[in-house]
Amino acid sequence: MSLVESPERPAATAPRPKAPALRRKHLRQRLRTLGFLSPWLVGFSVFFGYPLLATVYFSFMHYNQIEQPSFVGLRNWKYVFTQMPLFGPALWNTLWLVVVMVALRVVFGLGIGLLVTKIKSGVGFFRTAFYLPYLAPPVAATVAFVFLLNPGTGPVNEILEAVGIPAPGWFNDAAWAKPSLVMLSLWGIGDLMVIFMAALLDVPKEQYEAAELDGAGAWARFRYVTWPSITPIVLFAVVTGVVQTMQYYTQALVAGKLASGVTIGPGTVIQPGYPDHSTLTVPQLVYSLGFQNFNTGAACVLSLVLFVIAMAVTTLLMRKRAGLLPAED
Amino acid sequence: MTTTTLRAGSAPARTGTTDRGPAASRARRKRLLHWIAVHSVAVAAALFFVLPFVFVFLTSVMSDDQAMSGELWPHEWNWSNYATVFSTPGFLDWWRNSLMYAGLGTLFTVCSAIPVAYALAKFRFRGRRTAMLLVISTMMLPPQVIVIPMYLVWAQQLHLSGSLWPLIIPMAFGDAYSIFLLRQFLLTIPQEYIESAKVDGCGEARTLLRIIVPMAKPGIAAVALFQFFYCWNDYFGPQIYAAQNPAAWTLSYGLESFKSAHSVNWNLTMAATLLVMAPVIIVFFFAQKAFVEGVTLTGVKG
């Protein structure tokens, strides 16, 4: 599909001699708008609206993807919330990651952003070095980190032991698995660094000069000049971070699988979340319920739980605007 | 817009450099200490970001035995590891699939996002704000929320599971993130250009193609890059639709199974890991500006 075909003013040009010129113009404009929006309108209804409604429908059905779905009322909901053994750990892990990962990412990203604006020599090198890991494909980054932190063979523990620090089991230790994931995500901080850097460079220089004249120290300058002008960006980073972490999937899954060392053949169903469900997140549970256990109903209930939380956060974002929607209309 | 200021990492020269008196030399020493402190922190941070790449590379050229030992520097440089990776059955198929998924996906996304973003940025119509809110909401939603019904449709009604088409086709119908990014960019194009095109007798389609698209090239480049990398990096999508058919796997999806197949060979796995990372990093060096611009546009108000 090329641009030329993008539907512009479809049948609107049909002459309507009796209507006033103005009304004809309005109709034409409306059809033109619809024409330009049509790819998204179709996409939104077919690939978003329909599946969302279907998810709600399936959440009240017993359906194993072979037999016909049958109505079971709230049974799936009750099962997920009161009986499903893995729901608790998955929700706990997801919330843990949301809180810790988002907080540390924002702090660390802001720190790196500040650092980059202070560097005088070799800015280009440092900026590229800090940014590149963000581009590494998540699977590749995870494979690399599982290797680097591997207790037996990885270079990191080798180095730690050489300098006499007791090395943890990282991805193989239930207490360290989530912190390891956090480290992996801090490695990919590049996007936040760029956003914060842009925001920091946008703070008017005169305000710093004025503050300096008033005798403000470094901390006071940050607190009273920098911080107020970057709060919208910080809020933006927090909210998008929360939504992204709610979807945390690939890294947790790949890290768990690789660290567990099982060889995955076709048709093998392994319990995700190695070790001891410490890396099991809600999205992984959705996948495992829907595509490995064929419990479509329960999987859809969990999807909706994710949906509600993500929607709540998005609404919060919209209310605060957080720089997403420029002031208009 | 903020992107122009990004270069300004080099701070303006300090004023008042009269090199006289003890006060001046104290100030100079303070500046030097500050320089040293900042750069030491920067070097320490850079080690955290760069060393993983270095270790991965060094391991990728080690012998099988050495890669298990945890040693840091290779005894001998086995470049043949890369050839071994390439000749692993399936590996070249995964390249082809990744390129197809990312290439077609990007093309479809760009073509569908341009008219939609243009309408959202430049047309005034009722429901414009609502439309924008809906775009952003879909952008924010976890893909797991809608994946089950979609999978059932593609697999049971359209019989297309085991291929990447269920991932590629929807991209012809507007990707929320790309629409949003491009719309932010189009907002920065002054309305006057559009008006004068209209005065000159251009219809909307011609205005879009002749005026807007050429002016929006950096924005379009950013959208294309992000979409390309999204597809290249995607793991969840191929896992849903292509898991049963290894011939349809992408590099990102296949990489993990590569480790399982060579369960002891970290050196080969690291070589494969670098090969999966390489295209992304190479493209980055050619298109840094578009990248940074894209990240800033979605993060900072336009």
Interface residues (C-beta under 8 A of the other chain):
Chain A: M1 S2 L3 V4 S6 E8 R9 Q29 R30 R32 T33 G35 F36 L37 P39 W40 V42 G43 F44 V46 F47 F48 Y50 P51 L52 A54 T55 F58 Q65 I112 L115 V116 T117 K118 I119 K120 S121 G122 V123 F125 F126 R127 T128 A129 F130 L132 P133 L135 A136 P137 P138 V139 A140 V143 A144 F145 F147 L148 N150 G152 T153 G154 P155 N157 E158 I159 W187 D191 V194 I195 M197 A198 A199 L201 D202 P232 I233 F236 A237 T240 V243 M246 Q247 Y249 T250 L253 V254 K257 L258 G261 V262 T263 I264 P266 V282 P283 V286 Y287 G290 F291 T296 A299 C300 S303 L304 L306 F307 A310 M311 V313 T314 L317 M318 G323 L324 L325 P326 D329
Chain B: T2 T3 T5 L6 A8 G9 S10 A11 W35 V38 H39 V41 A42 A45 A46 F48 F49 V50 P52 F53 F55 V56 T59 A67 M68 S69 G70 E71 L72 F108 C111 S112 I114 P115 V116 Y118 A119 L120 F123 F125 R128 R129 A131 M132 L133 L134 V135 I136 S137 T138 M140 L141 P142 P143 Q144 V145 I146 V147 I148 P149 M150 Y151 L152 V153 Q156 P170 A172 F173 G174 D175 I179 L187 G203 E204 A205 L208 L209 V213 F229 W232 N233 Y235 F236 Q239 I240 Q244 L251 S252 Y253 L255 E256 S257 K259 S260 A261 S263 W266 T269 M270 T273 L274 V276 M277 V280 I281 F284 Q288 V292 V295 T296 G299 V300 K301 G302
